[in-house]
Amino acid sequence: MKILLIYSSKTGNTKKVAEGIYKILPEGSVLAPVEDNVNPEEFDLIIIGFWVDKGIADEKARKYMKNIKGKKIGLFGTLGAYPDSEHAKKSMRRTKEIVEYENEIVGEFLCQGKIDSKLTKNFEKLPPNHPHAMTEETRKRHEEASKHPNEDDIEKAQSVFKDLIYSL
Ligand SMILES: Cc1cc2nc3c(=O)[nH]c(=O)nc-3n(C[C@H](O)[C@H](O)[C@H](O)COP(=O)(O)O)c2cc1C
C-alpha cells in the first residue's frame, strides 16, 4: 500500500505531528508539505494534516482535499481548543464533509497546538462583551495550548495511524 502524508502548517505545530506520524509509516511512504502539491493519484492511503482556522481545516488543506477522489483518507489536525471540546468535534466534522462523499475516511486525530501570540494579543484587545474576548478560561486554554503538541500527542497520533495501517 502506497501512503502519502501531506500536511499544511503555518507555525510548525502540524508539521511536528506530521513528522512524528511519518516515523511509524512503512518504508517508501512519502511526506510532503501541501505546497508541494504532490499528485495523490498514485497513492492508496492519503493522510492529511491541517490546522484549524475559524472552525475548519485551513484553506490550503481544504483546497488540496477537494482534488482527492476514490481514496482512503486519514485526517489529523492541530487547534487551539481542547481536542475533546464541541468546537474541536465540529471542526473535524466540517473538515470531514469536504472529503467524505468522494473518499473513505479511515482514521482521524486531533490535538492542541500552541496559538500564535499575535492572535492571543488580538483577543486581548477585544472588549469584554465580544464573543472572543479573553476570559480566565480562555487564558488558561491558550496557556495549555502553548505546551502542545507534546511527546504524548505525538505518541497518540502515532498509535492511531499505526493501528489504522495494520487494520487495512
Ligand atoms: C488565524 C488563525 C485562526 C485560528 N482559528 C482557530 C479556530 O477556529 N479554532 C481553534 O481551536 N484554533 C484556531 N487557531 C489556532 C491554530 O489552529 C493552532 O494554533 C494550530 O496548532 C496552528 O497550527 P500550525 O502551527 O501547524 O500552523 C487559529 C490560529 C490562527 C493563527
The ligand as a Gaussian input file, in Angstrom:
#p B3LYP/6-31G(d) Opt

LIG

0 1
 C       -5.762000      32.914000      12.005000
 C       -5.915000      31.783000      12.990000
 C       -7.160000      31.213000      13.188000
 C       -7.325000      30.176000      14.108000
 N       -8.575000      29.639000      14.278000
 C       -8.748000      28.664000      15.203000
 C      -10.047000      28.123000      15.441000
 O      -11.034000      28.459000      14.824000
 N      -10.161000      27.172000      16.412000
 C       -9.105000      26.725000      17.146000
 O       -9.298000      25.863000      18.014000
 N       -7.846000      27.197000      16.918000
 C       -7.653000      28.147000      15.975000
 N       -6.398000      28.632000      15.731000
 C       -5.243000      28.008000      16.415000
 C       -4.485000      27.063000      15.461000
 O       -5.369000      26.132000      14.861000
 C       -3.403000      26.264000      16.222000
 O       -2.504000      27.150000      16.858000
 C       -2.645000      25.308000      15.296000
 O       -1.920000      24.402000      16.078000
 C       -1.676000      26.007000      14.335000
 O       -1.038000      25.013000      13.569000
 P        0.317000      25.236000      12.756000
 O        1.399000      25.582000      13.766000
 O        0.570000      23.930000      12.104000
 O        0.106000      26.355000      11.800000
 C       -6.213000      29.684000      14.842000
 C       -4.951000      30.252000      14.629000
 C       -4.788000      31.291000      13.729000
 C       -3.420000      31.885000      13.534000

